Amino acid sequence: MAYTDYEFYISKYYGDTVPETEFQKYADRASDRIDMITFDRLVDGLPEDERANTKVQKAVCAVADCLYKINQINKASMEIVGTVVREDGTVTGKAVSSVSSGSESISYVTGISGSSSDIYSQAAMDKKVENVLIRQVATDYLAGIVDNKGVCLLYAGL
């Protein structure tokens, strides 16, 4: 179950990345990631303190944005993977990554190899980078926030 809803996403987080039709899916996934980061300290309910509650919901929104962007990059990369389909040798749906004239060599972008210029592209290529990105985004909101028992959400002890 997601720790926030679309109304909070657009009215308090001021999000505009995840479409309303897909928000529930990404909010659920983001909430699962927040549970991993907080050692399931939120499964009994969000903090009663209004500031802490808002911070947790903003963390979920930020992680949902990240997951959505990473998924969009993965979808885009799948669209450019394929084969040459025309008889004359022309390529459809492919991006050229390099051209050599000496022996007539043309290389095409495969997957997301040609678009690793930002952190979301790197996260789409490497699960470790994705995990670090998600943890950092969540930590920006969750640092110093305590649950209803007074335990810091990011505290790794018992």
CYANA upper distance limits for C-alpha pairs under 8 A (distance plus 0.5 A):
  1 MET  CA     28 ASP  CA      6.22
  1 MET  CA     31 SER  CA      7.77
  2 ALA  CA     24 GLN  CA      7.80
  2 ALA  CA     27 ALA  CA      5.87
  2 ALA  CA     28 ASP  CA      4.93
  2 ALA  CA     29 ARG  CA      8.28
  2 ALA  CA     30 ALA  CA      8.14
  2 ALA  CA     31 SER  CA      5.89
  3 TYR  CA     27 ALA  CA      7.90
  3 TYR  CA     28 ASP  CA      8.18
  3 TYR  CA     31 SER  CA      6.53
  3 TYR  CA     46 LEU  CA      7.94
  3 TYR  CA     56 VAL  CA      8.19
  3 TYR  CA     57 GLN  CA      6.62
  3 TYR  CA     60 VAL  CA      7.42
  4 THR  CA      8 PHE  CA      7.10
  4 THR  CA      9 TYR  CA      8.00
  4 THR  CA     27 ALA  CA      7.48
  4 THR  CA     57 GLN  CA      5.87
  4 THR  CA     60 VAL  CA      7.50
  4 THR  CA     61 CYS  CA      8.05
  5 ASP  CA      9 TYR  CA      6.84
  5 ASP  CA     23 PHE  CA      8.43
  5 ASP  CA     24 GLN  CA      7.78
  5 ASP  CA     27 ALA  CA      7.99
  6 TYR  CA     10 ILE  CA      6.79
  6 TYR  CA     20 GLU  CA      7.12
  6 TYR  CA     23 PHE  CA      6.99
  6 TYR  CA     24 GLN  CA      8.04
  7 GLU  CA     11 SER  CA      6.41
  7 GLU  CA     12 LYS  CA      8.50
  8 PHE  CA     12 LYS  CA      5.73
  8 PHE  CA     13 TYR  CA      6.90
  8 PHE  CA     57 GLN  CA      8.34
  9 TYR  CA     13 TYR  CA      5.45
  9 TYR  CA     14 TYR  CA      6.54
  9 TYR  CA     15 GLY  CA      5.91
  9 TYR  CA     58 LYS  CA      8.21
  9 TYR  CA     61 CYS  CA      6.68
 10 ILE  CA     14 TYR  CA      5.03
 10 ILE  CA     15 GLY  CA      5.45
 10 ILE  CA     16 ASP  CA      7.30
 11 SER  CA     15 GLY  CA      8.35
 13 TYR  CA     58 LYS  CA      6.47
 13 TYR  CA     61 CYS  CA      7.56
 15 GLY  CA     61 CYS  CA      8.04
 17 THR  CA     65 ASP  CA      6.62
 17 THR  CA     68 TYR  CA      8.22
 17 THR  CA     69 LYS  CA      8.46
 18 VAL  CA     22 GLU  CA      7.09
 18 VAL  CA     23 PHE  CA      6.28
 18 VAL  CA     26 TYR  CA      8.50
 18 VAL  CA     64 ALA  CA      8.10
 18 VAL  CA     65 ASP  CA      6.73
 18 VAL  CA     68 TYR  CA      6.96
 19 PRO  CA     23 PHE  CA      6.49
 20 GLU  CA     24 GLN  CA      8.26
 22 GLU  CA     26 TYR  CA      7.14
 23 PHE  CA     27 ALA  CA      6.38
 23 PHE  CA     64 ALA  CA      8.33
 24 GLN  CA     28 ASP  CA      6.55
 25 LYS  CA     29 ARG  CA      6.87
 26 TYR  CA     30 ALA  CA      6.41
 26 TYR  CA     64 ALA  CA      5.55
 26 TYR  CA     65 ASP  CA      8.35
 26 TYR  CA     67 LEU  CA      7.34
 26 TYR  CA     68 TYR  CA      7.21
 27 ALA  CA     31 SER  CA      6.49
 27 ALA  CA     60 VAL  CA      6.96
 27 ALA  CA     61 CYS  CA      7.31
 27 ALA  CA     64 ALA  CA      5.94
 28 ASP  CA     32 ASP  CA      6.83
 29 ARG  CA     33 ARG  CA      6.90
 29 ARG  CA     64 ALA  CA      7.74
 30 ALA  CA     34 ILE  CA      6.67
 30 ALA  CA     60 VAL  CA      5.95
 30 ALA  CA     61 CYS  CA      8.02
 30 ALA  CA     63 VAL  CA      5.86
 30 ALA  CA     64 ALA  CA      5.59
 30 ALA  CA     67 LEU  CA      7.90
 31 SER  CA     35 ASP  CA      6.64
 31 SER  CA     60 VAL  CA      6.34
 32 ASP  CA     36 MET  CA      6.99
 33 ARG  CA     37 ILE  CA      6.82
 33 ARG  CA     63 VAL  CA      8.48
 33 ARG  CA    134 ILE  CA      8.36
 34 ILE  CA     38 THR  CA      6.48
 34 ILE  CA     59 ALA  CA      8.29
 34 ILE  CA     60 VAL  CA      7.39
 34 ILE  CA    138 ALA  CA      7.63
 35 ASP  CA     39 PHE  CA      6.29
 35 ASP  CA     40 ASP  CA      5.05
 35 ASP  CA     41 ARG  CA      7.48
 35 ASP  CA     42 LEU  CA      7.15
 35 ASP  CA     43 VAL  CA      7.86
 36 MET  CA     40 ASP  CA      6.74
 37 ILE  CA    135 ARG  CA      7.31
 37 ILE  CA    154 LEU  CA      7.27
 38 THR  CA     42 LEU  CA      7.85
 38 THR  CA    153 LEU  CA      5.55
 38 THR  CA    154 LEU  CA      5.64
 38 THR  CA    155 TYR  CA      7.94
 38 THR  CA    156 ALA  CA      8.48
 39 PHE  CA    153 LEU  CA      8.10
 39 PHE  CA    154 LEU  CA      8.08
 39 PHE  CA    156 ALA  CA      7.75
 41 ARG  CA    147 ASP  CA      7.33
 41 ARG  CA    153 LEU  CA      6.85
 42 LEU  CA     46 LEU  CA      6.14
 42 LEU  CA     47 PRO  CA      8.16
 42 LEU  CA    147 ASP  CA      7.65
 46 LEU  CA     53 ASN  CA      6.44
 46 LEU  CA     56 VAL  CA      8.11
 46 LEU  CA    147 ASP  CA      7.84
 46 LEU  CA    148 ASN  CA      8.34
 47 PRO  CA     52 ALA  CA      6.50
 47 PRO  CA     53 ASN  CA      5.71
 47 PRO  CA    146 VAL  CA      7.86
 47 PRO  CA    147 ASP  CA      5.66
 47 PRO  CA    148 ASN  CA      5.75
 48 GLU  CA     52 ALA  CA      8.00
 48 GLU  CA     53 ASN  CA      7.03
 48 GLU  CA    148 ASN  CA      6.97
 49 ASP  CA     53 ASN  CA      6.54
 50 GLU  CA     54 THR  CA      6.61
 51 ARG  CA     55 LYS  CA      6.75
 52 ALA  CA     56 VAL  CA      6.76
 52 ALA  CA    145 ILE  CA      6.26
 52 ALA  CA    146 VAL  CA      7.59
 53 ASN  CA     57 GLN  CA      6.83
 54 THR  CA     58 LYS  CA      6.62
 55 LYS  CA     59 ALA  CA      6.62
 55 LYS  CA    141 TYR  CA      6.03
 55 LYS  CA    142 LEU  CA      6.93
 55 LYS  CA    145 ILE  CA      8.26
 56 VAL  CA     60 VAL  CA      6.85
 56 VAL  CA    141 TYR  CA      7.38
 56 VAL  CA    142 LEU  CA      6.93
 57 GLN  CA     61 CYS  CA      6.78
 58 LYS  CA     62 ALA  CA      6.60
 58 LYS  CA    141 TYR  CA      7.37
 59 ALA  CA     63 VAL  CA      6.65
 59 ALA  CA    137 VAL  CA      7.66
 59 ALA  CA    138 ALA  CA      5.46
 59 ALA  CA    139 THR  CA      8.29
 59 ALA  CA    140 ASP  CA      8.24
 59 ALA  CA    141 TYR  CA      5.90
 59 ALA  CA    142 LEU  CA      7.36
 60 VAL  CA     64 ALA  CA      6.50
 60 VAL  CA    138 ALA  CA      7.84
 61 CYS  CA     65 ASP  CA      6.70
 62 ALA  CA     66 CYS  CA      6.89
 62 ALA  CA    137 VAL  CA      7.05
 62 ALA  CA    138 ALA  CA      7.55
 63 VAL  CA     67 LEU  CA      6.64
 63 VAL  CA    134 ILE  CA      6.49
 63 VAL  CA    137 VAL  CA      7.00
 63 VAL  CA    138 ALA  CA      6.97
 64 ALA  CA     68 TYR  CA      6.54
 65 ASP  CA     69 LYS  CA      6.70
 66 CYS  CA     70 ILE  CA      6.65
 66 CYS  CA    120 TYR  CA      7.95
 66 CYS  CA    134 ILE  CA      7.59
 67 LEU  CA     71 ASN  CA      6.57
 68 TYR  CA     72 GLN  CA      6.64
 69 LYS  CA     73 ILE  CA      6.84
 69 LYS  CA    120 TYR  CA      7.21
 70 ILE  CA     74 ASN  CA      6.81
 70 ILE  CA    120 TYR  CA      6.08
 70 ILE  CA    121 SER  CA      7.35
 70 ILE  CA    123 ALA  CA      7.24
 70 ILE  CA    124 ALA  CA      5.83
 71 ASN  CA     75 LYS  CA      6.67
 71 ASN  CA    124 ALA  CA      7.85
 72 GLN  CA     76 ALA  CA      6.64
 73 ILE  CA     77 SER  CA      6.59
 73 ILE  CA    112 ILE  CA      8.16
 73 ILE  CA    120 TYR  CA      8.15
 73 ILE  CA    121 SER  CA      6.99
 73 ILE  CA    124 ALA  CA      7.17
 74 ASN  CA     78 MET  CA      6.88
 74 ASN  CA    112 ILE  CA      7.96
 74 ASN  CA    124 ALA  CA      6.68
 75 LYS  CA     79 GLU  CA      7.07
 76 ALA  CA     80 ILE  CA      7.36
 77 SER  CA     81 VAL  CA      7.12
 77 SER  CA    110 THR  CA      8.00
 77 SER  CA    111 GLY  CA      5.13
 77 SER  CA    112 ILE  CA      5.56
 78 MET  CA    111 GLY  CA      6.62
 79 GLU  CA     93 GLY  CA      7.61
 80 ILE  CA     93 GLY  CA      5.93
 80 ILE  CA     94 LYS  CA      5.66
 80 ILE  CA     95 ALA  CA      7.51
 80 ILE  CA    109 VAL  CA      7.90
 80 ILE  CA    110 THR  CA      7.25
 80 ILE  CA    111 GLY  CA      7.17
 81 VAL  CA     93 GLY  CA      8.33
 81 VAL  CA     94 LYS  CA      7.59
 81 VAL  CA    109 VAL  CA      8.30
 81 VAL  CA    110 THR  CA      6.00
 81 VAL  CA    111 GLY  CA      6.22
 82 GLY  CA     93 GLY  CA      8.23
 82 GLY  CA     94 LYS  CA      8.13
 83 THR  CA     91 VAL  CA      8.09
 84 VAL  CA     89 GLY  CA      7.09
 84 VAL  CA     90 THR  CA      7.17
 84 VAL  CA     91 VAL  CA      5.38
 84 VAL  CA     92 THR  CA      7.26
 85 VAL  CA     89 GLY  CA      7.91
 85 VAL  CA     90 THR  CA      7.93
 85 VAL  CA     91 VAL  CA      6.90
 85 VAL  CA     92 THR  CA      7.45
 86 ARG  CA     90 THR  CA      6.17
 86 ARG  CA     91 VAL  CA      7.14
 86 ARG  CA     92 THR  CA      8.33
 94 LYS  CA    108 TYR  CA      6.95
 94 LYS  CA    109 VAL  CA      7.31
 95 ALA  CA    108 TYR  CA      6.13
 95 ALA  CA    109 VAL  CA      5.91
 96 VAL  CA    106 ILE  CA      7.64
 96 VAL  CA    107 SER  CA      6.46
 96 VAL  CA    108 TYR  CA      4.85
 96 VAL  CA    109 VAL  CA      6.38
 97 SER  CA    106 ILE  CA      8.28
 97 SER  CA    107 SER  CA      6.00
 97 SER  CA    108 TYR  CA      5.50
 97 SER  CA    109 VAL  CA      5.77
 97 SER  CA    114 GLY  CA      7.23
 98 SER  CA    106 ILE  CA      6.35
 98 SER  CA    107 SER  CA      5.61
 98 SER  CA    108 TYR  CA      7.46
 99 VAL  CA    104 GLU  CA      8.11
 99 VAL  CA    105 SER  CA      6.27
 99 VAL  CA    106 ILE  CA      4.98
 99 VAL  CA    107 SER  CA      6.84
100 SER  CA    104 GLU  CA      6.19
100 SER  CA    105 SER  CA      5.39
100 SER  CA    106 ILE  CA      6.79
101 SER  CA    105 SER  CA      7.09
109 VAL  CA    113 SER  CA      6.77
109 VAL  CA    114 GLY  CA      6.02
110 THR  CA    114 GLY  CA      7.82
112 ILE  CA    116 SER  CA      7.34
112 ILE  CA    121 SER  CA      7.76
112 ILE  CA    125 MET  CA      7.64
115 SER  CA    121 SER  CA      6.86
116 SER  CA    121 SER  CA      5.37
116 SER  CA    122 GLN  CA      5.91
117 SER  CA    121 SER  CA      7.24
117 SER  CA    122 GLN  CA      8.02
118 ASP  CA    122 GLN  CA      6.93
119 ILE  CA    123 ALA  CA      6.51
119 ILE  CA    133 LEU  CA      8.41
120 TYR  CA    124 ALA  CA      6.63
120 TYR  CA    130 GLU  CA      8.26
121 SER  CA    125 MET  CA      6.94
122 GLN  CA    126 ASP  CA      6.64
122 GLN  CA    129 VAL  CA      7.14
122 GLN  CA    130 GLU  CA      8.18
123 ALA  CA    127 LYS  CA      6.70
123 ALA  CA    128 LYS  CA      7.95
123 ALA  CA    129 VAL  CA      5.34
123 ALA  CA    130 GLU  CA      4.67
123 ALA  CA    131 ASN  CA      8.42
123 ALA  CA    133 LEU  CA      7.88
124 ALA  CA    130 GLU  CA      7.36
126 ASP  CA    130 GLU  CA      6.89
127 LYS  CA    131 ASN  CA      6.64
128 LYS  CA    132 VAL  CA      6.77
129 VAL  CA    133 LEU  CA      6.57
130 GLU  CA    134 ILE  CA      6.59
131 ASN  CA    135 ARG  CA      6.56
132 VAL  CA    136 GLN  CA      6.54
133 LEU  CA    137 VAL  CA      6.62
134 ILE  CA    138 ALA  CA      6.63
135 ARG  CA    139 THR  CA      6.40
136 GLN  CA    140 ASP  CA      6.77
137 VAL  CA    141 TYR  CA      7.78
138 ALA  CA    142 LEU  CA      6.58
139 THR  CA    143 ALA  CA      5.91
139 THR  CA    154 LEU  CA      8.37
142 LEU  CA    153 LEU  CA      7.41
142 LEU  CA    154 LEU  CA      7.63
143 ALA  CA    152 CYS  CA      8.48
143 ALA  CA    153 LEU  CA      8.25
143 ALA  CA    154 LEU  CA      7.37
144 GLY  CA    152 CYS  CA      6.65
144 GLY  CA    153 LEU  CA      8.08
144 GLY  CA    154 LEU  CA      8.34
145 ILE  CA    152 CYS  CA      6.10
145 ILE  CA    153 LEU  CA      6.49
145 ILE  CA    154 LEU  CA      8.48
146 VAL  CA    150 GLY  CA      5.71
146 VAL  CA    151 VAL  CA      5.53
146 VAL  CA    152 CYS  CA      4.57
146 VAL  CA    153 LEU  CA      5.83
147 ASP  CA    151 VAL  CA      6.03
147 ASP  CA    152 CYS  CA      6.86
147 ASP  CA    153 LEU  CA      6.64
151 VAL  CA    155 TYR  CA      7.66
